[in-house]
Amino acid sequence: MVTRCYLDWNASAPLRESARDALHAALALPGNPSSVHGEGRAARQVIEQARGAVAALVNADARNVVFTSGGTEANALALTPSIDAGSKRPIVRLLVSAIEHPSVLAGGRFAPEAVERIAVADGVIDLGVLEQRLALGTRVLVSLMAANNETGVMQPIAQAAEVVHRHGGLLHVDAAQAAGRMTLDLPALGADLLTLSAHKIGGAKGAGALVKRDDALHIADPLIRGGGQERGGRAGTENVAAIAAFGSAAAAIRADLAADVRHMERLRDRLEAGIRKATPQAVIFGANAARLPNTTLVAMPGARAETLVIAFDLDGVAVSSGAACSSGKVAPSHVLAAMGVEPALARGAIRISTGPATREADIDRFLNVWQRLAKSLSRGMKPGLAA
């Protein structure tokens, strides 16, 4: 049996061993965390320990962490006109960059006509256009991702926050893809709300969080109403096991972040140097912008992404053709379209994303397959038939 090589960490990171242990231990707890007896208090303690670890990951107060079922729900919870931050002026519009995750582009609970997309240049939001749209006078919620899930391009969040706050607006940051790959400091970023996803950092699927900058910021209309769990922010019995794994993964990331970033940067540089050597005509998207250390989105001219992904998979290497939530779609990436990439080239883009456990041997294996596929294309053969 061929040993698999996993290079799709942006879709989902493998479950960390410590997170698996925390999950298994929490599964053995019988109590409901809202119960006052000993078993309930034990479950509540697990949740609160995890809440503290997740808060520490982004330098926030633990009481301002609202656990959700994942990043998509956290984004939907944040994107609402019902945010009360002590101002008498209501939020009436939502501004998002054109490269956001589909859960943000959907606009949450804003009416479609109240949602506006802001252009990007080489994958980075145009702050000048943002300033112009904010100057219209109405109070606005702005949503920007800390780093793009397809290209890895990082956004100037602190600068955007200064612009947004100068015009009386609020800023939501989708940091699902950035956690564990860059430093996230909520006060330094200037974000009012921040989204995290457990399975992107080696936690279990089924948990996420929306983190508020302070206790004064209140979402008056929560997505899920009922028993008042999560301090009224999200009703329903908490997913104790997934939250426990989330907290464990957050603690591990915080301890190892600097070394992990250096490791992933070395791997990315090795990968991209090998790609350029084998195929000088290859296009690496966002290469001129600041990017996450673990992400490469590349196109081999003349090849279709689905063909390359299948060929790599047959050789035991897992890569993707972009965001996992968009798999199966024929249309090219909306991110590359927003960056002005020609559709023919965009249709050939594949994403390679690594993590702390990725080895140099994994990069070498990818490059061996890449070189073989490139030779097949140069001979006019289908990549999957490479010798």
N, C-alpha and C positions, 0 to 999 in steps of 0.2 A: 504494500500500500504506500502510495506517494505521500510524503509529509507535506502538509499544507503550509503555505507562506501567506500570512495575513497582513495585507497592506491597505486596510480600509478602516482605520481607527476613527476617522471622522464620522463614519456611519454609526459605529458603535465600538467602544473599546472593550477588550476582553475583561471579564470580571476579575478584579484583583483578589488574590488569595485571602488577604485580610478582610476584604468586603464579603467574600463568600463565607468566611467563618462567622462574621457578625450577622449575616443573613440567617445562617443555620441556627445560631444561638437564639435569635429573635423568634424564629419559627416555633421554637419549643416553648415560648411563653404563652400561657393560655388566656391571660387577662386582656380585657378591653382597656385601652389607655385612658378612657374617660371614667372608669370605675374607681371607687375610692378604697376598695379593699387592697390587700397586699399584692395580689396578682396584677390588679390594674395599675397600682403604683409602680410595679416593676416594669411594665410595658411603657408607662409614661416616662420613666427615667431613661429608658433606651432612646425614646424620641427626643427628649430634651438634651441628652448628650450629643446626639447627631445634629440637633439644631445648633448647638454651640460650635461644633466642628465646621459646619457649613458656613455659619456666620464668620468664623475666624478666617476661612479661606478668602473672603472678600473684605475683611476688616469692617464687619458690620456688627450691630447689636443683635444678639440671638433672638430677642423678642420681636424683631422685625423680619424674621424669616417665616414665610408661609409655605408649607409643604404642599405640593400638588402631585398630579399623576405623571408629570413630565414637563419638558420645555414648552411644548405646544400649549398646554393648559395654562402654564404660567404666563405666556405671552397673551393669551386670550383674556386672562384675569386682569392684566395690566392695561390693556388697550380698551379703555372705557371713558366716556365723558364724565362718569360719576366720581372721579378722583377729587377729593377734598384736601387741599393743602393749606387751608387757612385763608385763602383768597376769596373775595366776594365775586370775582370775575369767573364765569364758568368756562370750562374747556369746551370748545366748539369744533375744533379741527384736529386732524391727525396728519402729521407729516412723516413719511418714511422714505428711506433711500430706495432706489430702484433695484437694489441687489439683496433685499431682505429675504429671510426665510418665508415660505408661503404662509405660515401661520401669522406672520406680521403683515404681509401684503394683503391678507384677507380683511384686515382692518378691525378685527375684534368686534366690539359692540358699537362702533361708529357707523353711521349711515354711509353707503358707498360714495355719495356725493361729497362727504366731508373728509375723504381720504385723498391725499395728494402725494405723488412720488417725486423725489428729488433726484436729479441726475448725478451721475458719477463720472470721474475722469480716471482712467486706468484702474478702475475698481474702487476709487476713493471718493467719498461724498464731496460735492462742490459746496464749500462753506459759504461762498458768495451767494449762490442761489438760495441756500437755506436762510441766510440773513434777509434776503429780499422777501421771501415768503413770510418770514416771521414779522416783518415790518408792516404788515397789512393791518395790524391793530387788534385782531381777535386773539384770544388766548388759545395756545396750541399745546398739544402733546406731541413730542417728537420721539420716534422710535428708530434706533440705529443698532446694528449688530457690532459687537466689539471687533470681531474678525469674521470674514466670510467663510462659510462652510465649504465652498467649492474651490475658491482660489487661495484662501488663507490670507487675503489682503486685510490688513488691520486699519480700522477707522480712527481718525483723530478725535476720540471721544471727549477728552478734556477741553479741547478747543471748541467743539460743538456745544458742550455743556455751558461754556461761558456765553456763547452767542444766544442759546436758548433761554438761559436765565436772565440775561440782560433785557430780553423782550417779554419777561414774565411767564415764560412757558415752563413745561416740565419735560424731563428727558428719561425715557425708558431705554435700557441697554440690554439687548439679547446677547448674553455672554456664554451661551451653551457651548459654542465651539471653542471659545477662548480659554475656558478654565483648564488648568493643567498644562497650558501651552504658553501662557504669558502671565505676568503679575496682574492681579485684579484687586484694586484697592478702591472701594466704593467712594469714600470721601475724596480721594485724589482724582478719580475719574469725574466726579461731579454729577453722577447719575442719581436720579430720584428713585428709580426702580431698576432692578437687575434680575434677569432670568438665568437660571442654572438648570442643567439636566444631569441626572445621576449617571446614566449609562454612557455618557460621553467621557467620563473620567474614571471608568472602571468600577462604577457602582452597578446596581441591578436596574434593569429596565422597569419602568413603572413608578419612578419617583423623580421629582423635580422641585424647584423652589422659585418663588418670587421674593426677592429681598428688597425691603424698603429702606430708604436713607435714614428715616427716623420715625418715631411713633406718631408724629403729628400728621403724617401723610396717611389718609384713610380712603379706602375704596368703599364707597357707600353702597354699591350694588354688586355683591359678590356673585360669581358665576353659579356656585352651588350653595343653596340655602338649606337649612335644616337644623341640626343639633348644635351649631355654634362652635364646632371644633376649630382649631387653628385661630383662636381668639376672634372668631367670627369671620375669618378670611376665606375659609373653605370648609363647608360642612361635610360630614361623613367620617366614619371611623378611619383613622390613619392607617396607611400601609406600613405597619411597624417594621416588618422584615426588610422591605426595600429602603425604608428611611434609615434603618440601622446600617445597611450596606453603603448608602449614600454618605453618611457621616464618616464611616471608616475610610472610604475612598478619598473624601475631602481632607481628612487628617494626613493621609499618606502623601497626597499631592503637595500639601503645604510643606511637609518636611523635606521633600525631594525635588522641589520645583527647579531650582537653579541648575542642579546636575542634569535633570531630565531635559531641560531646554538646551543645554550645551550638547548633550548626546543627540537629540533630534536634529539640531542644526548641522552637526557633522554628517549625519546620515543624509539629510536633504542636499547638502552641498555635494556629497559623493554621488548621489543619485542624479542630480542635474548635470554635473560634469560628465558623467557617463552617457547620459542621453544626448548631450550636445556633441560629444565625440563620435558617437555612433550615427547620429542623424542631425547634422548641422542645420537642416531645414526645419527641425521640430520647433514648435512655438510653445514657450512656457508663459502662461498667462499671469499677469500681475508681477512679472519679474522685476520691474522697476519700482515697485512700491514696497513698503514695509509689510512683511508677511509673517504668518505663524511659522515656527521652526519645523513643523511636521508635515506641511501640505505642499503638494505640487500638482498643478493642473496643466496638462500638456497635450498637445495635438500633434500627431504624425500626419502631415499632409498626404492625402490620398487614401487614408484609412478611415473606416467608420468606427466610432466608439464601441458600438455593440459587438462588432467583429473582434476588436482587440480584447475587450473584456472576456468574451467567450474563449478566445485563444489563450489568454493568460490563465483562465480558470482550468482549462484542459491541462495546462502545465502545472497546476497546483498553486497558482498565485492569485490571490483575491485582491482585485482593484475594482474601482467603480467608474461609471460614466457620468459622475456628478453626484448630486445630493441623493441619498437613499430614498427620500420621500418622493422623488420624481422618477424613480425607476419605472421602466415600461413605457414612458412617454416618448413619442417620436419627435416632438418639437425640440429644437436646440435649447440649451440652458438660457433661462431669462437673465441670469447673471452675465453671461457672455454677450447676450443681446444688448443689455444695458451698457456694456463696455464697448459697444460698436464693433464686435467681432463678426466677420462675415459668416452667415449660416453654414456654408459648406465647411469652413474650418471648425466652427463650433461643434458640428456634428461628429467631429473626430476627437473631441477632448475626453481624456480619461484622467481620473484623480487617483493619486497615490498619497496615502496618509499613514504616518507612522506613529509609534508611541514609545514609552520608556522601555518596553520589552523587545522592541525591534532590534535585530542584529545586523551587523555589516554583511553577514552571509545572506540575509534576506534581500538586501539591496543588490548584491552581486547576482543573486538568482533572478531578480526582476530584470536587470540589465542584460543577462544572457538571453532571456526570452525576448526582450525588446530588440536586441541586435538580430536575432533570428527572424523575427517578424519583419523588421525593416528590410532584410535581404530578400525575403519572400516577395515583399511589395515591389522591390526594385526589379525582380524577375517577372513581375506580372502575375504571381501566384496569389492565391487566397492565403492570408496569414495563418489560418488554422492548418494549412497543409505544409507548413515549413518542415524541412528535413531535419 
